[in-house]
Amino acid sequence: MTLYDRHRAVAPDWTALYYKDPIEITHGEGRRVWDADGKRYLDFFGGILTTMTAHALPEVTRAVSEQAARIVHSSTLYLNRPMVELAERVAALSGIPDARVFFTSSGTEANDTALLLATAYRRSSQVLAMRNSYHGRSFSAVGVTGNRAWSPTGLSPLQTLYVHGGVRTRGPFARLRDAEFIAACVEDLEDLLGHTHDVAALIAEPVQGVGGFTSPPDGLFAAFREVLDRHGALWISDEVQTGWGRTGDHFWGWQAHAASGPPDLLTFAKGIGNGMSIGGVVARAEIMNSLDANSISTFGGSPVTMAAGLANLTHLLEHDLQGNARRVGGLLIERLRALGAGVPAVREIRGRGLMIGVELVRPGTDDACPEAAAAVLEAAREGGLLIGKGGGHRTSVLRVAPPLSLTVAEAEEGAAILGEALSHA
Ligand code: PMP
């Protein structure tokens, strides 16, 4: 039996693997990984935007092994120095005044916590989310996920209404200019709030990740914020994919809507641990402290993950990887646009920083083409490049999101492989 056969026999059918012949990645270095057959790839997906700085970053490896040699676990019952240090740094970076930080072990759990806080604070289980959103896999996170492909149940502990705005170039407002698009979405939100009992919060990704790297025009969430404020509803920014400078222009995705000031709650995960399981939520003390019972996460904030997070964050800031994402991401999207211009199946190439989506359609139509996306993914792999895919209910957007330390030479190399894959598929 191959490893794939054994996987199929023992793992749930709903955990999909990439590629006709799924690969086992055995090691990595920088922006490169190797599979079990020894084939080398340029990694432009970073294990779903999670290898944020680089594979085998020496500082992170050292921090993990040194902390593991001292103590792996003590629990939340005792003081934990690396946790306090990382919380202080995240609080200061968040932009949220009087910030408190709670660590979890995943993005799902971070959003779950944010929803728990917002609904408890507002004494309402009515929430708003964006169409085409993804917020995680738990019962509550699925209840705010507006993407049928990732929503295995319609049952929910929350009442959720979905608003427009996350998808710029599809849907009823797609043809409007930016300012009109924002105005239409705000009108939709106002209308909805007028028909709804007290809304606890709106949860939104500044750039939708799983949804195919789509985003509203800058400023939409600032305009939303003004309406939400009037109704006392909180704003939760899900920065699980957009945080830590990935979008190049900003450290957090919400800053593209900066006129609003920071969100009430911010959730993060993925990149901060560079693969170690760190998630978390930041909120003003007044909101964070609104729970009137005990709550802990046994593994949230565990010393080894926190040591990794600290080393990773220090490296990111000291090497200005946000600036690198802006510069190298700008070059990469330019190259991809030039290569994609001659390919009839390419509908749109969008994104910012190192978060780039290539949307594919059946040539001559506006219909999503998941077959083309699968074929390009496969061809890129053959060429030695790993990318991801996503998008709406029919997965037809290629997702390009390398580690933020990507070099210009690697960007050129990856773009050439992807261009080749696009033209063949
Ligand atoms: N929010 C967003 C925006 C995500 O992209 C994801 C993961 N794809 C999650 C939440 C859930 O994170 P996790 O898989 O760590 O639970």
Residues whose N, C-alpha, C, O or C-beta is under 5 A from the ligand:
A	BS01	PMP	S106 G107 T108 E109 Y134 H135 G136 E205 G209 V210 D238 V240 Q241 A269
